[in-house]
Amino acid sequence: MLDVLTLDQLRTFVTVAECGSFRSAAARLSRVQSAISHAIANLEAELGLALFDRTGHRPVLTPEGQSLLANARDILLRVDAMRARARGLGEGVELELSLTVDTLFPIGKVGAALTKMRAAYPSVSIRLAVEPLGGPIASLIDKRSSLAIVVGEDFRDARIALEAISSVEQVAVVSAKHPLARRQSHSTISLQDLADHLQIVLSDPTPLTEGRMFGVLSPQTCRVTNQDTKHAMILAGLGWGRLPFWQVERDLKERRLMRLATTALGRRSQVAAEAYLAHRLDEPFGPAALAFRQALMQLAET
């Protein structure tokens, strides 16, 4: 009968699948290996099918096990979310609000929202990090932050809830003293023209983008670790790249930077990406986080 299935059995099943062995799962769950094997055997008996093929050196999910793994993960996520909500209902204000912000998002709006939150909850400490690419999502997965602001659609995880808050415009720019700036006054710049010059790109501090490329068009690249450095290198004339419009608006008006005259990088060399406020499903908003969310939503509309 399925009524006797336990959450412990399901959690053990998911852990073994993720770790790839009973020994590794036992280490993660701080249990002896025999207890892991016993839990899986009981679960298989209750379900009436084999979840793992044990004929090889390491256990391998059977087709039935692979099919049921998604259901087990979904059940555990829902249970964790319910426990977290109950915990939040019974607890008071957070001691600290930890936040990781995508480097593309206007940090001034984050500061303004945090200021409003602190006006309501002056006892709450703040821990703020700014990271590119997979950094904000990784900070939630690793539980380094309770909230994150994510820009774009490239990083998703079933454990993370996303709520759209605004969009971020990015502009492909080059220094006014760069050869591409002089070239574009005469003709439209092609992809081959761009590939002939150094591109300034962000590097990801996480393994989430391993084997993936985001907007890298030139074989010649300068990889930097933060948006301010990227901005400074483009201003210096080292190469070209995309920067958020809020960061370069004044540079464009004062003609220190110029939009690249190409239709290959969006209309007017500009593209929009959605920005999201993100948190773990098993760690719902506390009072201070809710105040920050409300303030950020209001500021994002302006």
Secondary structure, 3 states (H helix, E strand, C coil): CHHHCCHHHHHHHHHHHHHCCHHHHHHHHCCCHHHHHHHHHHHHHHHCCCCEECCCCCCEECHHHHHHHHHHHHHHHHHHHHHHHHHHHHCCCCCEEEEEEECCCCHHHHHHHHHHHHHHCCCCEEEEEEECCCHHHHHHHCCCCCEEEEECCCCCCCCEEEEEEEEEEEEEEEECCCHHHHHCCCCCCCHHHHHCCCEEEECCCCHHHCCCCCCCCCCCEEEECCHHHHHHHHHCCCCEEEEEHHHHHHHHHCCCEEECCCCCCCHHHEEEEEEEEEEECCCCCCHHHHHHHHHHHHHHCC
